[in-house]
């Protein structure tokens, strides 16, 4: 055991140094999701159901856009290792253009979906609540993508703390805004779900502005600003970022689609099922966001070792990342299992919703291994630039395996929402195994 620990000791230290600030920033987003769900649920169960549907749809776009921006991290990580600050600034500039164009594309796609909401089989009483909240979140997509570009730049130069503090501050601002606008405090009208949307949009705009100001004014970024200002938009950087970003974005997007599209099936089961699904999505993000924070550190370290031609330590960094993520999974799962009968009551007074939430905790715990495995090796593949196979793997795992099984369990076997959630372990674990086997080919 001691020999094993010594082999990975330096990798554990490096991953913790890089990963913990990213995880803390991700936890801030989790807290925000919890606060949104908690505050909306206390205001109205119907609003909670509407928020579940809209957030599920936008999670697909947001996770895809986050995955697309992840293409910048290994590029910056390699340039950082080679001490090319001007090239880093130029690459960030091209990344902002690429992210803005992706934001425009997503806005058009999600806008088209808005005009077809009534056709998705959601409860009729929720449509008037869904539509205005949907439009507000639609406006915020551009600010999310531009912020992501700055965040991945900072992570790539091993400065994750800046993004961490901005995220925590923005999330605190959002929680305060929720309190004021949802319930009508401090002289503002009581706006309910619409107020939560406005608060989210405002906080996302502020976070982007703060990051831009820090980038332009902070001394530690001065060497990158020079390259940003002088470096031109160019096809080479733009093509490289797109070649890295699209496969990662599609892989993450298809994973999220297995959850987001499941929300449509859950909507066929009624408002109680939708509300329960929203609560469990908020809970599940505890693990997902934390694991992806550590996964981002895996991508940075693996990319650094790849640039040095050190395959052995690239592999050990990936293995060490999986060890840490599995430890995190245990830490997350134990309290959730012990508190499974209380969790629903934190968000709503509805006893049927609370009971259904308790039943969904078990499939959540089951899929932690698969989730950790696929996050680790998706990021390891990102670190070595082997991202194209991830799209096919994701398609098989989530569209061929997870979604059909969800329908089969829920409606053919009659397991309802529990059946839809029981399909997730199959999809996530199969994805993890295929990604791991692909990474083993790295030499």
Residue pairs with C-beta under 8 A, 6 or more apart in sequence:
7 316
8 316
8 319
8 320
8 323
11 301
11 313
11 316
11 317
11 319
11 320
11 321
12 320
12 323
12 324
14 297
14 301
14 317
15 294
15 297
15 298
15 301
15 317
15 320
15 321
15 324
16 324
18 155
18 158
18 160
18 296
18 297
18 300
18 301
19 160
19 293
19 294
19 296
19 297
19 298
19 321
19 324
21 160
21 161
21 163
21 164
22 155
22 160
22 163
22 164
22 293
22 294
22 296
22 297
23 289
23 290
23 293
23 294
24 164
24 168
24 293
25 160
25 163
25 164
25 167
25 168
25 293
26 167
26 289
26 290
26 292
26 293
27 286
27 289
27 290
27 293
28 164
28 167
28 168
28 170
28 171
29 167
29 171
29 285
29 289
30 282
30 285
30 286
30 289
30 290
31 171
31 175
32 171
32 174
32 175
33 282
33 285
34 282
35 171
35 174
35 175
35 178
36 51
36 55
36 174
36 178
36 196
36 200
36 282
37 48
37 51
37 278
37 279
37 282
37 347
38 346
38 347
39 178
39 179
39 182
39 183
39 196
40 47
40 48
40 51
40 182
40 192
40 193
40 196
41 47
41 48
41 275
41 279
41 347
41 348
42 347
42 348
43 182
43 183
43 192
43 193
44 192
44 193
45 271
45 275
45 348
45 349
45 350
45 353
46 125
46 126
46 129
46 271
47 129
47 192
47 193
48 275
48 278
48 279
48 347
48 348
49 123
49 126
49 271
49 274
49 275
49 278
50 126
50 129
50 130
50 133
50 193
51 133
51 193
51 196
51 278
52 263
52 274
52 275
52 277
52 278
52 281
53 122
53 126
53 130
53 263
53 267
53 274
54 130
54 133
54 134
54 137
55 137
55 278
55 281
56 259
56 260
56 262
56 263
56 277
56 278
56 281
57 110
57 113
57 134
57 260
57 263
58 110
58 134
58 137
59 256
59 259
59 260
59 281
60 253
60 256
60 257
60 260
60 261
61 106
61 109
61 110
61 141
62 141
62 144
63 252
63 253
63 255
63 256
64 106
64 249
64 250
64 252
64 253
64 256
65 99
65 102
65 103
65 106
65 141
65 144
65 145
65 148
65 249
66 148
66 249
66 252
67 245
67 248
67 249
67 250
67 251
67 252
67 253
68 98
68 99
68 102
68 145
68 148
68 245
68 246
68 248
68 249
69 95
69 99
69 145
69 148
69 149
69 151
69 152
69 245
70 152
70 244
70 245
70 248
70 249
70 252
70 296
70 299
70 382
71 241
71 242
71 243
71 244
71 245
71 246
71 248
71 249
71 382
71 387
72 91
72 92
72 95
72 149
72 152
72 153
72 156
72 241
72 244
72 245
73 152
73 155
73 156
73 296
73 299
73 300
73 303
73 382
74 156
74 244
74 299
74 300
74 303
74 382
74 383
74 385
75 91
75 156
75 240
75 241
75 244
76 88
76 91
76 92
76 152
76 153
76 155
76 156
76 157
77 156
77 157
77 299
77 300
77 303
77 304
77 307
77 383
78 303
78 304
78 306
78 307
79 85
79 87
79 88
79 91
79 156
80 88
80 156
80 157
80 158
81 303
81 304
81 307
81 308
82 307
85 223
85 224
85 226
85 227
86 223
86 224
86 226
86 227
86 230
86 231
87 227
87 231
88 153
88 156
88 157
88 224
88 227
89 223
89 224
89 225
89 226
89 227
89 228
89 229
89 230
89 231
90 227
90 228
90 230
90 231
90 232
90 234
90 237
91 231
91 237
91 241
92 149
92 150
92 153
92 224
92 228
93 227
93 228
93 231
93 233
94 231
94 233
94 234
94 237
94 238
94 241
95 149
95 152
95 153
95 237
95 241
96 146
96 149
97 233
97 238
98 238
98 241
98 242
98 245
99 145
99 146
99 148
99 149
100 142
100 145
100 146
102 145
102 245
102 249
103 141
103 142
103 144
103 145
103 146
104 142
106 141
106 145
107 138
107 141
107 142
110 138
110 141
111 138
114 131
114 134
114 135
114 138
117 127
117 130
117 131
117 134
118 127
120 264
120 267
121 264
121 267
121 268
122 130
122 264
122 267
122 274
123 267
123 270
123 271
123 274
125 271
126 271
126 274
129 192
129 193
132 193
132 194
132 197
133 193
133 194
133 196
133 197
136 194
136 197
136 198
136 200
136 201
137 197
137 200
137 201
139 201
140 200
140 201
140 204
140 205
143 201
143 204
143 205
143 207
143 208
144 204
146 208
147 204
147 207
147 208
147 211
150 163
150 208
150 211
150 212
150 215
151 163
151 211
153 224
154 160
154 162
154 163
155 163
155 296
155 300
156 300
157 224
158 300
159 220
160 296
160 297
162 211
162 214
162 218
163 211
166 207
166 210
166 211
166 214
167 207
169 207
169 210
170 203
170 204
170 206
170 207
170 210
171 203
173 202
173 203
173 206
174 199
174 200
174 202
174 203
177 195
177 198
177 199
177 200
177 202
177 203
178 195
178 196
178 199
179 185
180 186
180 188
180 195
180 199
181 188
181 191
181 194
181 195
181 196
181 198
181 199
182 190
182 191
182 192
182 193
182 195
182 196
182 199
183 190
184 190
184 191
184 195
188 195
191 198
214 221
215 221
215 224
215 225
215 228
216 225
243 387
244 382
244 385
244 387
247 387
247 388
247 390
247 391
248 378
248 382
248 387
248 390
250 390
250 391
250 394
251 378
251 387
251 390
251 391
251 393
251 394
252 378
252 394
254 391
254 394
254 395
254 397
254 398
254 399
255 374
255 394
255 397
255 398
255 427
255 428
255 431
257 398
257 399
257 403
258 398
258 399
258 402
258 403
258 406
258 423
258 424
258 427
259 281
259 284
259 424
261 403
262 277
262 403
262 406
262 420
262 423
263 274
263 277
265 406
265 407
265 410
265 411
265 420
266 273
266 274
266 277
266 417
266 420
267 273
267 274
269 410
269 416
269 417
272 350
272 352
272 353
272 356
273 356
273 416
273 417
275 348
275 350
275 353
276 344
276 353
276 356
276 357
276 360
276 417
277 360
277 417
279 343
279 344
279 347
279 348
279 353
279 357
280 357
280 360
280 361
280 364
280 421
282 347
283 336
283 343
283 361
283 364
284 364
286 332
286 336
287 328
287 329
287 332
287 333
287 368
287 371
288 371
288 375
290 328
290 332
291 325
291 328
291 329
291 371
291 372
291 375
291 376
292 375
292 379
294 321
294 324
294 325
294 328
295 321
295 325
295 375
295 376
295 378
295 379
296 379
297 321
298 317
298 318
298 321
298 376
298 379
298 380
298 383
299 379
299 380
299 382
299 383
300 383
301 314
301 317
301 321
301 383
302 314
302 317
302 318
302 379
302 380
302 382
302 383
302 384
303 382
303 383
303 384
303 385
305 311
305 313
305 314
305 317
306 314
306 383
306 384
306 385
311 442
311 443
314 380
314 383
314 384
314 442
315 439
315 442
317 380
317 383
318 376
318 377
318 380
318 383
318 439
321 376
321 379
321 380
322 372
322 373
322 376
322 377
325 372
325 375
325 376
326 369
326 372
328 372
329 368
329 369
329 371
329 372
332 368
333 364
333 365
333 368
336 343
336 361
336 364
336 365
337 361
337 365
340 357
340 358
340 361
341 354
341 358
343 354
343 357
343 358
343 361
344 350
344 353
344 354
344 355
344 356
344 357
344 358
345 354
347 353
347 357
348 354
356 417
356 418
359 417
359 418
360 417
360 418
360 421
363 418
363 421
363 422
363 424
363 425
364 421
364 424
366 422
366 425
367 424
367 425
367 428
367 429
369 429
369 432
370 425
370 427
370 428
370 429
370 430
370 431
370 432
371 428
371 432
372 432
373 428
373 429
373 432
373 433
373 435
373 436
374 397
374 428
374 429
374 431
374 432
374 435
376 432
377 432
377 435
377 436
377 438
377 439
378 390
378 431
378 435
380 435
380 439
381 387
381 389
381 390
381 435
381 438
381 439
384 439
384 442
386 438
386 439
386 442
389 438
390 435
390 438
393 431
393 434
393 435
393 438
394 431
396 430
396 434
397 427
397 428
397 430
397 431
397 434
398 427
398 431
401 423
401 426
401 427
401 430
402 423
402 424
402 426
402 427
402 428
403 423
403 427
405 422
405 423
405 426
405 427
406 419
406 420
406 422
406 423
406 424
407 420
408 419
408 423
409 415
409 418
409 419
409 420
409 422
409 423
410 416
410 417
410 418
410 419
410 420
411 419
413 419
415 422
